[in-house]
Amino acid sequence: MPATETLIIVFARAPEPGRAKTRLLPLLGADGAAALQALLIERTLATAVAASVGRVELWCAPSAQHPLLDAFMQRHGIEGITQCEGDLGARMQHAAMSALATNPRVLLIGTDCPALTPADLRAAAGALAAHDAVLIPAEDGGYVLLGLTQWDARLFTNIAWGGDQVLAATRERLAALDWRWQELPPLWDVDRPEDFVRLRNSGLMPELAGAPALSRNV
């Protein structure tokens, strides 16, 4: 891979009813939440590929051999890798360590931020030319993107993942490491019922209106 390229790693869980977007089950039901997860994965992969900053990998749970995830990989022509065991921090650390062993830069993203654009990914990749790390904060106190040119276990351990202090804790770790980092404008992700309502009203994903499983309860 040329030194100018950046590997994008997308973390995704298979869109299985009852296992995907569980915080939205009361609003959407099991089938609706799974249908939303599938749409979010599709949008995120299309965004990552369109950014054209380098190769894209889908890091999969429960397995890269899962047929629902394999279909996304085949459609976008990308490689899939099974996520390791452990909490989100352990899985992100493993991905960062693996990526940076053979790539100069890596961007780690999930599938919960449909507001993320190819331009955002290009800006993040560009920031890594002069910084050790780059963040796109999430409005709920987390982050929707972490970009790195090096890794350290302190960025991924003893953090209350899913809480509203993830970003603050990560900033503290970056400062303690004496790394140079840049933050891009914050974005919002889709985790809670009010986030889904915001998404439908945003017009970002007009396909939501045509998805029967997503039209039943809302």
Secondary structure as the mmCIF struct_conf table of DSSP 4:
data_model
#
loop_
_struct_conf.conf_type_id
_struct_conf.id
_struct_conf.beg_label_comp_id
_struct_conf.beg_label_asym_id
_struct_conf.beg_label_seq_id
_struct_conf.end_label_comp_id
_struct_conf.end_label_asym_id
_struct_conf.end_label_seq_id
TURN_TY1_P TURN_TY1_P1 ALA A 3 THR A 4
STRN STRN1 LEU A 7 ARG A 13
TURN_TY1_P TURN_TY1_P2 PRO A 17 ARG A 19
BEND BEND1 ALA A 20 LYS A 21
HELX_RH_3T_P HELX_RH_3T_P1 THR A 22 LEU A 24
HELX_RH_AL_P HELX_RH_AL_P1 LEU A 25 ALA A 51
BEND BEND2 VAL A 53 GLY A 54
STRN STRN2 VAL A 56 ALA A 61
BEND BEND3 PRO A 62 PRO A 62
TURN_TY1_P TURN_TY1_P3 ALA A 64 GLN A 65
HELX_RH_AL_P HELX_RH_AL_P2 PRO A 67 HIS A 76
TURN_TY1_P TURN_TY1_P4 GLY A 77 GLY A 77
STRN STRN3 GLU A 79 THR A 82
HELX_LH_PP_P HELX_LH_PP_P1 GLN A 83 CYS A 84
BEND BEND4 GLU A 85 GLY A 86
HELX_RH_AL_P HELX_RH_AL_P3 LEU A 88 LEU A 100
TURN_TY1_P TURN_TY1_P5 ALA A 101 THR A 102
BEND BEND5 PRO A 104 PRO A 104
STRN STRN4 VAL A 106 ILE A 109
BEND BEND6 THR A 111 THR A 111
TURN_TY1_P TURN_TY1_P6 PRO A 114 ALA A 115
HELX_RH_AL_P HELX_RH_AL_P4 PRO A 118 ALA A 127
TURN_TY1_P TURN_TY1_P7 LEU A 128 ALA A 130
BEND BEND7 ASP A 132 ASP A 132
STRN STRN5 ALA A 133 PRO A 137
STRN STRN6 ALA A 138 ALA A 138
TURN_TY1_P TURN_TY1_P8 GLU A 139 ASP A 140
BEND BEND8 GLY A 141 GLY A 142
STRN STRN7 TYR A 143 LEU A 148
BEND BEND9 THR A 149 GLN A 150
HELX_RH_3T_P HELX_RH_3T_P2 ALA A 153 LEU A 155
TURN_TY1_P TURN_TY1_P9 PHE A 156 PHE A 156
BEND BEND10 THR A 157 ASN A 158
TURN_TY1_P TURN_TY1_P10 TRP A 161 GLY A 162
BEND BEND11 GLY A 163 GLY A 163
TURN_TY1_P TURN_TY1_P11 ASP A 164 GLN A 165
HELX_RH_AL_P HELX_RH_AL_P5 VAL A 166 LEU A 177
TURN_TY1_P TURN_TY1_P12 ASP A 178 ASP A 178
STRN STRN8 TRP A 181 GLU A 183
HELX_LH_PP_P HELX_LH_PP_P2 LEU A 184 PRO A 186
STRN STRN9 LEU A 187 LEU A 187
BEND BEND12 ARG A 192 ARG A 192
HELX_RH_AL_P HELX_RH_AL_P6 PRO A 193 SER A 202
TURN_TY1_P TURN_TY1_P13 GLY A 203 GLY A 203
BEND BEND13 LEU A 204 LEU A 204
HELX_RH_3T_P HELX_RH_3T_P3 PRO A 206 GLY A 210
HELX_RH_AL_P HELX_RH_AL_P7 PRO A 212 SER A 215
BEND BEND14 ARG A 216 ARG A 216
#
